[in-house]
Amino acid sequence: MIVDQSQFKFTDYVLSFQQALIEEWTNDQDVRNWSSMNAMSDDLGKPNVEQGYTWKTSPHKNMGYRIYPDVVKRYPKAWEMVSYFGHISWCAGYSFLDANSKIDTHRDYDNTGKNVRIHIPLILPEADKEKLGLCVNGVTTAWEKDKLLIFDNSLPHSAWNFTDQIRVIYLFDLPKDYCLI
């Protein structure tokens, strides 16, 4: 399920932070300190990322309760935005997908279907959805500048970046019954 941003109650609020998030990320590109997602597995225990490719995150928050103070300090505007939602935001952070990379089909840890994942596009290579995209439960879409991409991350999904540039988004989760019209 992909959700149109017009159904999201907080579109204007979230997009008002987009430029500040781009600036924060651009001013601190030391991704060597980011956690590598290559070791993460899907619900079947298979690695999410094809061998040799890189998907990295810099999480502010994970599993609804774990907060990373060093990341909060490095990215205060992102933290300000996600803090607005309080404890109900399940996870939040920057996500970096290398050039010529693919994240294999997986379902995220919250397989209840109660949450949606919100992607704020920050750095997007110019490409069609065959080269830069996301597939959710068999439906292919692409990130668009200045537009949120919202989907049910409990459904099988994958992402790819078959361009020669990086893709950076900020992502966070919220309960559907709280944030959708």
Secondary structure, DSSP 4 states (H G I P E B T S, - for coil): -EE-GGGBTTHHHHHTTHHHHHHHHHH---GGGSEEGGG-B-TTS-BSB-TT--EEEEEEEETTTEE-HHHHHH-HHHHHHHHTTGGG---EEEEEE-TTEEEEEE--S-TTS-EEEEEEEEE--S--TTTEEEEETTEEE--BTTB-EEE-TTS-EEEEE-SSS-EEEEEEEEEHHHHB-
